[in-house]
Amino acid sequence: MKALEVSNLTKSFLTGKEEAQVLKGIDFSVDKGEFVSIMGPSGSGKSTLLYLLGGLDKPTGGNIYFEGKDLSTVKKKEMSKLRRTKIGFVFQFYNLVQNLSVEDNIMLPIILDGKNPRNYEIKLTEILETIGLSDKRKQTPRELSGGQQQRVAIARALIADPEIIFLDEPIGNLDSKTGKEIMELFRKINVKYGKTLIQVTHSQSAAQYGTSIIRLVDGEIVEQREVVAI
């Protein structure tokens, strides 16, 4: 079953009077449960592609189908709900609320969606065990290391049980040892929860934790291949 289907996707930006074409007719699909890494040099369009796939931006042309819906036709309010309930994000910068505890940061999507946090207590405890922060639940982000803060951001992306999680350079701010631990956690989440993950990364070693690689150059796909497990 497909998690995402992308057809003839284009994205252009106006810079002064000139139009810069960032994505040039992208076509690919992602199966449910895949862990896809989008790679390419700076300026290749990979972050732009990720934001389009996650509904954070609209394409200039083409289609992105998620659960049978063409995201380019989804209204702003419905797209916001999709991002709260069906789509998770983990960014390079953790985007945590500094004066909230670990558990309150994780529960933010639930609260924003108007749901009762008490109904998620068991799930919260399970996720805290999965990310290895059961003993840090009452601490605030400023008391945590960078790797621990990224674990909280991962838990926040997981709590609403999304269908797909987008990762934007998720280990870009971490040292190599911590980065490896975070990538191992993503692989665990991919296998344990069966989550579809799509990451943008510069790191060849990070890409090896996934199931396939899409390589972009100048807004076009130049390679798609499966990853040999490490």
Long-range contacts (C-beta under 8 A, 24 or more apart in sequence): 1-31, 1-32, 2-29, 2-30, 2-31, 2-32, 2-65, 3-30, 3-31, 3-32, 3-33, 3-34, 3-66, 3-163, 3-164, 3-196, 4-29, 4-30, 4-53, 4-64, 4-65, 4-66, 4-164, 4-196, 4-198, 5-29, 5-30, 5-63, 5-64, 5-65, 6-53, 6-62, 6-63, 6-64, 6-65, 7-62, 7-63, 7-64, 7-65, 8-61, 8-62, 8-63, 9-49, 9-52, 9-59, 9-61, 9-62, 9-63, 9-64, 10-59, 10-60, 10-61, 10-62, 11-45, 11-48, 11-49, 11-52, 11-57, 11-59, 11-60, 11-219, 12-60, 21-219, 22-48, 22-219, 23-48, 23-49, 23-52, 23-59, 23-219, 24-218, 24-219, 24-220, 25-62, 25-220, 26-62, 26-219, 26-220, 26-221, 27-221, 28-214, 28-221, 28-224, 30-164, 30-196, 30-198, 31-196, 32-163, 32-194, 32-196, 33-190, 33-194, 33-195, 33-196, 34-196, 34-197, 34-210, 34-211, 34-212, 35-186, 35-187, 35-190, 35-196, 35-197, 35-198, 35-199, 35-209, 35-210, 35-211, 35-212, 36-197, 36-198, 36-199, 36-210, 36-211, 36-212, 36-213, 36-214, 37-199, 37-200, 37-201, 37-206, 37-207, 37-210, 37-212, 37-213, 37-214, 37-227, 38-198, 38-199, 38-200, 38-201, 38-213, 38-214, 38-215, 38-216, 39-200, 39-201, 39-202, 39-204, 39-207, 39-213, 39-214, 39-215, 39-216, 40-215, 40-216, 40-217, 41-217, 43-218, 44-216, 44-217, 44-218, 44-219, 45-216, 45-218, 45-219, 46-200, 46-216, 47-168, 47-200, 49-200, 49-216, 50-166, 50-168, 50-198, 50-200, 53-166, 53-198, 54-83, 54-87, 54-89, 54-166, 55-79, 55-82, 55-83, 55-87, 56-83, 66-163, 66-164, 67-163, 81-113, 84-109, 84-112, 84-113, 84-160, 85-113, 85-160, 85-162, 86-162, 86-163, 86-164, 87-162, 87-163, 87-164, 87-165, 87-166, 88-156, 88-157, 88-158, 88-160, 88-162, 88-164, 88-165, 88-166, 89-157, 89-165, 89-166, 89-167, 89-168, 90-150, 90-153, 90-154, 90-157, 90-165, 90-166, 90-167, 90-168, 90-170, 91-153, 91-168, 91-169, 91-170, 92-168, 92-169, 92-170, 92-172, 92-173, 93-173, 94-141, 94-146, 94-149, 94-150, 94-152, 94-153, 95-153, 96-141, 96-149, 96-152, 96-153, 96-156, 97-141, 98-140, 98-141, 98-142, 99-140, 100-140, 100-141, 101-137, 101-138, 101-139, 101-140, 102-128, 102-133, 102-136, 102-137, 102-138, 102-139, 102-140, 102-141, 102-144, 102-152, 103-128, 103-137, 103-138, 105-141, 105-152, 105-156, 106-152, 106-155, 106-156, 106-159, 107-159, 108-156, 109-156, 109-159, 109-160, 110-159, 110-160, 113-160, 120-159, 123-159, 123-161, 124-159, 127-155, 127-158, 127-159, 128-155, 130-155, 130-158, 130-185, 130-188, 130-189, 130-192, 131-155, 131-185, 145-178, 146-173, 146-174, 146-178, 147-174, 147-178, 147-181, 147-182, 150-174, 150-182, 151-182, 151-185, 154-182, 154-185, 154-186, 154-189, 158-189, 158-193, 158-195, 162-195, 163-195, 163-196, 164-195, 164-196, 164-197, 164-198, 165-189, 165-195, 165-196, 165-197, 165-198, 166-197, 166-198, 166-199, 167-197, 167-198, 167-199, 167-200, 167-201, 168-199, 168-200, 169-200, 169-201, 169-202, 170-199, 170-201, 170-206, 171-201, 171-203, 171-206, 172-202, 179-203, 179-206, 180-205, 183-209, 184-209
